[in-house]
């Protein structure tokens, strides 16, 4: 049985000339693809395995690389080296896999939520709900009260500075702050009782 034109022998493996291989692949020559698969699959798997440290994962990656090569065959550049293209693709996918695994591993404690973390998770939910209650309570204050409260607590102004900014007396600022704190205590009583 004769070999198709374009084959040459190297280390007892029949391989296609690089340029001709890409030309044939671009035209949809399945024999060219089969030859490439047979010739380069073991080396690509070894290269990938050296990165991902798993034979099964490396085989999956290389199969994906070769299938992608077949899918994109029409856009291959004839001057490209199939070997360089394949090894670069296998390397990139292997590194992406390692990065992805690292992200998954780092995220596991949050995704799994072991029993020991459930009280923390519950506390966080309660904290978030309380923060929302505080925000709503502040929003419901009368305008002048809210304005003075926010200047004091959010922006850190002293009473005399608030009085100066708003053009009112320090006594008025004190009275409005007293009113704001009383209204907030009433609105947040259920939360204060829970925590106490």
Residue, then its C-alpha position, 0 to 999 in steps of 0.5 A: x500500500x503506497x503512501x499519499x504524495x507529500x509524506x516523508x519519513x522521520x523517526x519511523x513516523x510518516x508526517x506531512x511537510x508543515x506547509x502542505x499539512x496546513x494546505x491540506x487541512x484548510x481544504x478539509x483533508x481528513x487524512x492530513x488531520x488524522x496524520x497530524x493527530x497521530x503524529x502530534x497527540x502524544x507529544x502534545x499530551x506530554x507537554x500539557x501534562x507537564x503543566x496540568x499534572x494530570x494525564x486525563x486532563x491533558x488528554x482532554x485539553x489536547x483533544x479540544x485543541x485538535x478539534x478546534x484546529x479542525x473547526x478553524x482549518x479554513x482560517x489557518x495561515x499557510x506560513x504557520x508551523x502546525x507544530x508551533x501552533x499546536x504546542x502554543x494552543x495546548x500550552x495556553x489552554x493548559x495554563x488557563x486550566x491551571x488558573x481556573x482550578x486555582x480560582x475554583x480552589x480559592x473560592x471553595x470555602x465560600x461556595x461550600x459554606x461548611x457548618x462551622x461557617x453558618x453562624x458567620x453567614x447568618x451574622x452577615x445576613x443580620x448585619x446586612x439587614x440591620x444596615x438596611x434598617x438604619x439606612x431606611x430609618x435615616x431616610x425617614x427622618x424629617x428633612x432638617x433632622x436628616x440633614x443635620x444628622x448626616x452632616x454630623x455622622x456621615x461627614x464628621x462636622x462638629x455642631x458649631x460647624x453644622x450651625x455655621x454651614x446651615x446658618x442656624x444656632x448651635x442650640x438648634x443643631x443640638x435639638x435636631x440631633x436629639x430628635x434624630x437620635x430619638x427617632x432612630x432609636x424608636x425605628x431601630x428598637x427591634x434591632x437593638x433589642x435583638x442585639x442586646 
